[in-house]
Structure formats: structure tokens, C-alpha cells
């Protein structure tokens, strides 16, 4: 009988979580947010991710770039108060009316009272392997 090989790679239990940081001073709109995430999560210049919420979800799940699939990590969003202002209602209105951000998952369709900032934070928080720190 031949031994079975486990091809799933896991981190040892005592390995500390990665800290990844995005800086709200580096962007003021959704396009800039996506660029900041790409610079933080994907270190290989050959890989680009889409500029929509489905692609954002894929990026957060991991499996390429700097995190493994569903690898626990801490995402530190520095200058998040600036982002909260930048991604407030005017940005939300542009987001809803901009056809270039489609397709969108039904679960992330913005409601009349949600700001783009809150939508993005909500998407990040749905990933149980990510600890979000707004700083």
C-alpha cells in the first residue's frame, strides 16, 4: 500500500498572522482603493485583478499574491477616517451610476443609506479569516 500524499499546504499553528496595510492617504476614490489593494496584495507585476466587487472578493479570499487561500491575516487600514470622507455619499452615487464597476454581487448592492466606504468595509468583514483594523 502506498502512502497518501497531502497536497494541501497549511501554516504551522504557531505561525503569526500577516499584517497587511493599506493607507487612506494613498487614494481618494474607488479606482485608487483598488490600486492600493493591488500594490499591497499582489507583489507580482504580471498579475492584475479586476476593478469590481467580485474581483475584490476574490482578492480577499487569497490564493495568489501574498496570502494563501483563506489564510488568516490582519488588514490595517491607516487613515481610514480620510477614506470614510473620500468614499462618502458623492463617491457612492458615482459608484452606483458608473457602469464600469459591473458586475456586482447581489449581496453587495448598495442601499440608499450605505456609503461606498461602508460597503467596502462590509465586504472585508464578511471574510472571517480577515481581522480588519481601522486606524
Buried (B, 14 or more C-beta within 10 A) or exposed (E): EEEEEEEEEEEEEEEEEBEBEBBBEBBBBBEBBBBBBBEBBBEEEEEEBEBBBBBBBBBBBBEBBBBBEEBBBBBBBBBBEBBBEBBBEEBBEEBBEEEEBEEBEEEBEBEEEBBBBBBBBEBBEEBEBBBEEBE
